[in-house]
C-alpha cells in the first residue's frame, strides 16, 4: 500500500484494472461507482495497515 511506501504486485494490478475499466463508461453514475470502490478499498487497506501497526506496537511493549 502506498501509505507505507510499498506497492505489492496485487495492489498494482488492482489499481491498473480499476483505472483501465473506467474508460469505456462515460456515464457519471458508473464513474461514481468506481469512486466508491476506490474509497472502500482504501478504507479496508488503511484499517489493515493500522491494525498491523497496533499489533507491532503491542509486541514491542511485551518484549521491552
C-alpha positions in Angstrom: 0.0 0.0 0.0 1.3 3.4 -0.8 0.9 4.6 2.8 3.9 2.6 3.8 5.7 3.4 0.5 5.4 -0.1 -0.8 3.2 -1.4 -3.6 2.6 -5.2 -3.8 2.0 -6.7 -7.3 -1.6 -7.4 -6.5 -2.2 -3.8 -5.4 -0.6 -2.6 -8.6 -2.8 -4.9 -10.7 -5.9 -3.9 -8.8 -5.2 -0.2 -9.4 -4.5 -0.8 -13.1 -7.7 -2.8 -13.6 -9.8 -0.2 -11.9 -8.1 2.6 -13.8 -8.5 0.9 -17.2 -12.0 -0.4 -16.6 -13.5 3.1 -16.2 -12.6 4.3 -19.7 -15.5 2.5 -21.5 -18.0 4.1 -19.2 -18.5 7.9 -19.7 -21.7 7.9 -17.5 -21.4 9.8 -14.3 -23.2 7.1 -12.2 -20.7 4.4 -13.3 -17.8 6.7 -12.5 -19.2 7.4 -9.1 -19.5 3.6 -8.5 -15.8 3.3 -9.4 -15.0 6.0 -6.9 -16.9 4.2 -4.2 -14.9 1.0 -5.0 -11.7 3.1 -4.7 -12.8 4.5 -1.3 -13.9 1.1 0.0 -10.5 -0.5 -1.0 -8.6 2.4 0.5 -10.5 2.2 3.8 -10.0 -1.5 4.0 -6.3 -1.3 3.4 -5.9 1.5 5.8 -7.7 -0.4 8.6 -5.5 -3.5 7.8 -2.4 -1.3 8.0 -3.4 0.4 11.2 -4.2 -3.0 12.9 -0.8 -4.3 11.8 0.9 -1.3 13.4 -1.1 -1.6 16.6 -0.1 -5.3 16.8 3.6 -4.4 16.3 3.3 -1.8 19.0 1.9 -4.3 21.4 4.6 -6.8 20.6 7.3 -4.2 21.3 5.8 -3.4 24.7 5.8 -7.1 25.6 9.4 -7.6 24.6 10.7 -4.5 26.4 
